[in-house]
Amino acid sequence: MPKFGCRCGFVLNLVPYPNQYEHLLVPDASLEEAMMYLETREGDPDKFDDLLKANARQVLVCSNCGRLWVQEEAGGNSYRAYVKEQDE
């Protein structure tokens, strides 16, 4: 996915890696499992990465409007938009 079009019209360029738009939403359980793996000092960075991202969702942040695009399910291709609530 090299580019992503936000509803506000801004296009997020996802080609450079890492980039300023992509974030990772990691469940506590996955983070805890990955951290426990690090404590064993087994030294396989690929396994650590796999444990960390096992149930993680990608989050895209539009720098123009601040809208968050959260992956519907881990590894999926559909995203749902979230917009900051307006203060009353």
N, C-alpha and C positions, 0 to 999 in steps of 0.2 A: 504494500500500500504506500506508494511514493507521495501522494498528496491526499488531503482530506478537506472537503469543502464544508465550512460551517454554515449554519442557517443565516448568519449575519452577512454572508458574502465573502468573508475572509477565507483564504486558502492556506491551510497548514502544510508546509513543505516538510515531509517526513523522510526525505532522502538522506540527509546527513545523519550519521549515527555516532554518538548520541545527539539528540536535538532537544530544543527547549519545550517542545509540545507534548512529548510522550512521557507518561508516568506509569508507575506500576502500583496497583492496589493489591496488597498482600495480606491475606487473612492471618490473624495472630497465630493460629495453629501451624500454618506453613512456615512462618517466621521462626517460631519456637523450635520446630523440627530441624530447620536449617541451622539454627544457632547451636543446637545440641550436637549436630553433626560436626560443626566447627570445633567444638570442645573436644571431640575425640581425636582431632588432628590427623585425620586419615589423609588429608591433602589432595583430594580429587576435586578441583574447582568445578568440573562439569556436574558432579553429583550435587554439590552445594547449590549451584544454579538451578538444577532440576527440582530440588526440594523447595527452594524459595519460590519458584514460579509454578509449582504444581497446580495450584488453584487460584493463581493470581489473575487479575483482570487488567487490561490495558485501559488507561485513562488518557484522553487527549484534552488539552487545555487550550482554548482559543485565546490568544493574546489580545485580540481586538475587543471581544465582548465579555470575556471571562467565563463563557459557557463551558461546562464539563461534558465530555462525551465518554460515557462509561460502557465498556464492552459488556454486552448482555450476559454472556457466559464465557468462562475461561477458554481461550483458544478460538472463540467464535469470530464471525465477521460482521455482526450487527452491533450497533451502538445506540444508546439511548441518551438524549440530551438532558442536562440539568442546568437550570438558570438560578442565579442567586435571588432569593426572595427580596422584595422591596420592603424597606423599613416603613412602618406606618407612622 
